[in-house]
Amino acid sequence: MSTRRYAGKVVLVTAGASGIGRATVQGLVREGASVVFADVAAEAGRALEADLRAAGHDAIFVRADVSSEAEVEALIAAIVERHGRLDAAMNVVGNLGAADRLGVRVHDSTLEAFNSTLEASLVTAFLCMKHEIAQMLKQGTGGAIANTSSLAGLRVSPDSTPGYVAAKSAVVHLTEYAAVLYAKDRIRVNVIAPGLTATPAVLAAFPAAETRNAMADRTQPMGRMMTPEEQADAYLWVCSEQASAVTGLTIPVDGGWAAR
């Protein structure tokens, strides 16, 4: 059923050009949001922007690398220049660093690989929160933020890396820290922790369907991968007024993996 939970709201989505971020952007505009979405994939971002605007939605793409503080500052400034405020932010960005490889164990990894994933999955969350919260405090009207962890940050999986598990678990506690510090400012901060999800990145990392199916069957009691749209629904709920009393929560969207 269609709702309009975000009518009149200005929302930022990072990593919005594909996968979970793209599904989140599409869900937000259907619910009435004015969306600014960022990604390093400029061609995909501009194509999505054109499609959404042709359909009558208020959506703007900004090419930004949110591991750069200068680019995060510029992104928030662009949102404020266009809309005058920021009501919610969904920090979907966060993946392996360029130097990292899935399945590498601690003794096989390198400092370069470890640091590259910390930058991609933890530093990005910190920088986005830092400047999103600063803007929300300036407005004085509160706001909502959703960060992205992973079941790899909550449960041990051999299909991961030292940097990825470290970064994703750190995102959880960093989020809890912010949730407590800014609760009286009416800024809510929560985490979505996806299980194995059929995003372009996952499909590329595990191209054999039988491998993906076996992983899903092994880890997720539902025995299937999640969809980007199922993940997007969690972001949309936790940053909406329906979750007005929810802060500091980690929400696994994982087919039951976290209950194992």
C-alpha positions in Angstrom: 0.0 0.0 0.0 1.3 3.4 -0.9 1.9 5.9 1.8 3.2 9.5 2.0 5.4 9.3 5.1 8.0 11.6 3.6 5.8 14.3 2.1 7.5 17.7 2.6 10.7 16.0 3.9 14.2 16.6 2.5 16.3 13.4 2.6 19.8 12.5 1.7 20.8 9.0 0.4 24.4 8.0 -0.1 25.4 5.2 -2.5 22.1 6.0 -4.1 22.8 5.0 -7.7 22.5 1.3 -7.4 21.5 -1.6 -5.1 20.0 -0.9 -1.7 20.6 2.9 -2.1 18.8 3.0 -5.5 15.8 1.1 -4.0 15.8 3.5 -1.1 15.8 6.5 -3.4 12.9 5.0 -5.4 10.9 4.3 -2.2 11.4 7.8 -0.9 10.2 9.6 -4.0 7.1 7.4 -4.1 6.4 8.5 -0.5 6.7 12.2 -1.4 10.3 13.1 -0.3 12.6 15.6 -1.9 15.6 13.4 -2.4 19.3 14.3 -2.9 21.3 11.2 -3.6 25.0 10.8 -3.9 27.4 8.3 -5.4 30.7 8.0 -7.1 29.1 6.3 -10.1 28.2 9.5 -12.0 26.7 7.9 -15.1 24.4 5.6 -13.2 23.4 8.5 -10.9 22.6 10.9 -13.6 20.5 8.2 -15.4 18.5 7.5 -12.3 18.0 11.3 -11.7 16.7 11.7 -15.3 14.3 8.8 -14.9 12.9 10.1 -11.6 12.5 13.6 -12.8 10.8 12.5 -15.9 8.3 10.8 -13.7 7.7 14.0 -11.8 9.7 13.4 -8.7 11.9 15.9 -6.9 15.3 14.0 -7.0 18.7 15.4 -7.6 22.0 13.5 -8.0 25.3 14.8 -6.7 28.5 13.1 -7.6 30.4 12.8 -4.3 33.0 10.5 -2.7 31.9 10.5 1.0 35.2 9.3 2.2 36.4 12.8 1.5 35.4 15.3 4.2 35.5 18.2 1.7 33.1 16.4 -0.6 30.7 15.6 2.3 30.8 19.3 3.4 30.0 20.3 -0.2 27.2 17.8 -0.5 25.5 19.0 2.7 26.0 22.6 1.5 24.3 21.8 -1.8 21.3 20.3 -0.1 20.9 23.3 2.2 21.3 25.7 -0.8 18.6 23.9 -2.7 16.2 23.0 0.1 17.2 25.1 3.1 17.4 22.1 5.4 18.0 18.4 5.9 15.3 16.2 7.6 16.7 12.7 7.3 19.8 10.9 6.0 20.2 7.3 4.9 23.9 6.5 4.8 23.8 3.4 2.6 27.4 3.7 1.5 29.8 1.1 2.8 31.5 -1.7 1.1 34.9 -3.4 0.7 37.8 -1.0 0.1 39.5 -1.2 -3.3 42.5 -3.1 -1.9 40.4 -5.7 0.0 39.2 -9.2 -1.0 36.5 -11.4 0.3 37.5 -14.5 2.2 40.9 -13.2 3.3 41.7 -14.2 6.9 43.6 -12.1 9.4 47.1 -13.6 8.8 46.6 -13.3 5.0 45.4 -9.7 5.0 47.4 -6.6 4.6 47.3 -3.2 6.4 46.5 -1.6 3.1 43.4 -3.9 2.6 42.3 -3.3 6.2 42.6 0.4 6.1 40.9 0.7 2.7 37.8 -1.0 4.0 37.8 1.1 7.2 37.8 4.1 5.0 35.0 2.8 2.8 32.7 1.5 5.5 33.6 3.3 8.8 35.2 6.7 7.9 32.3 7.3 5.5 29.7 6.8 8.2 31.6 9.1 10.6 32.0 11.9 8.0 28.4 11.7 6.9 27.1 11.7 10.5 29.4 14.5 11.5 28.1 16.9 8.9 24.5 15.7 8.9 24.2 16.1 12.6 25.8 19.5 12.5 23.2 20.7 10.0 20.3 19.2 12.0 21.6 20.9 15.2 21.8 24.2 13.3 18.2 23.8 12.2 17.1 22.9 15.8 14.2 20.8 14.5 15.7 17.3 15.0 16.1 14.7 12.3 16.7 11.0 11.6 19.8 9.2 10.4 20.2 5.5 9.4 23.7 4.1 9.0 24.6 0.8 7.4 26.3 -2.2 9.1 26.0 -5.8 8.0 25.4 -9.2 9.5 29.1 -9.6 9.1 29.4 -6.9 11.8 27.1 -8.9 14.1 27.9 -12.6 13.4 31.1 -14.3 12.3 31.2 -15.3 8.6 34.1 -16.8 6.7 32.8 -14.9 3.6 34.2 -11.6 4.8 37.4 -9.8 5.6 39.1 -8.4 8.8 38.6 -4.9 7.7 34.9 -5.4 6.8 33.9 -7.1 10.1 35.9 -4.5 12.1 34.3 -1.6 10.2 30.8 -2.9 10.3 30.8 -3.7 14.0 32.3 -0.3 14.7 29.5 1.4 12.8 27.0 -0.2 15.3 28.7 1.2 18.3 29.4 4.6 16.7 25.7 4.8 15.9 24.8 4.0 19.5 27.2 6.6 20.8 25.6 9.3 18.6 22.1 8.1 19.4 22.7 8.7 23.1 24.5 12.0 22.7 21.9 13.6 20.5 18.7 12.1 21.8 17.7 15.3 23.6 18.3 17.2 20.4 15.6 15.0 18.8 18.1 13.5 16.4 17.6 9.8 16.1 20.4 7.5 14.8 19.9 3.9 14.0 21.5 1.1 12.0 20.3 -1.3 9.3 22.3 -4.5 9.1 21.6 -6.3 5.8 22.1 -10.0 5.4 23.0 -11.5 2.1 21.2 -9.3 -0.4 20.9 -9.5 -4.2 22.7 -6.3 -5.0 24.9 -5.8 -8.1 28.0 -5.9 -5.9 27.0 -9.2 -4.3 26.0 -10.7 -7.6 29.4 -9.7 -9.0 31.3 -11.0 -6.0 29.5 -14.3 -6.2 28.5 -14.8 -9.8 27.5 -18.5 -9.5 23.9 -18.8 -8.5 24.6 -22.1 -6.8 27.2 -20.4 -4.6 24.8 -17.6 -3.6 22.0 -20.1 -2.9 24.3 -22.3 -0.8 25.4 -19.2 1.3 21.8 -18.1 1.8 20.7 -21.6 2.8 23.7 -21.9 5.2 23.2 -18.5 7.0 19.7 -17.3 6.6 16.8 -19.5 8.0 14.5 -18.2 5.3 16.9 -19.9 2.8 17.0 -17.1 0.3 18.7 -13.8 -0.3 17.0 -10.5 0.6 16.1 -8.0 -2.1 17.3 -4.4 -2.2 13.6 -3.3 -1.8 13.3 -5.3 1.4 16.3 -3.5 2.8 15.0 -0.1 1.6 11.7 -0.7 3.5 13.7 -0.8 6.7 15.5 2.5 6.0 12.2 4.1 5.2 10.6 2.9 8.3 13.3 3.7 10.8 13.7 7.3 9.6 9.9 8.0 9.5 7.7 9.3 12.2 6.4 5.7 12.6 9.7 5.1 14.4 9.7 8.3 16.4 10.7 6.7 19.7 13.4 4.4 18.1 17.0 5.4 18.4 20.3 3.5 18.9 18.7 0.3 17.4 20.4 -2.1 15.1 17.8 -3.7 12.8 18.9 -6.9 11.0 17.2 -7.5 7.7 18.6 -10.9 7.2 16.0 -13.7 6.9 16.6 -14.7 10.5 20.4 -14.9 10.4 20.9 -12.9 13.6 18.6 -15.3 15.5 20.9 -18.2 14.9 
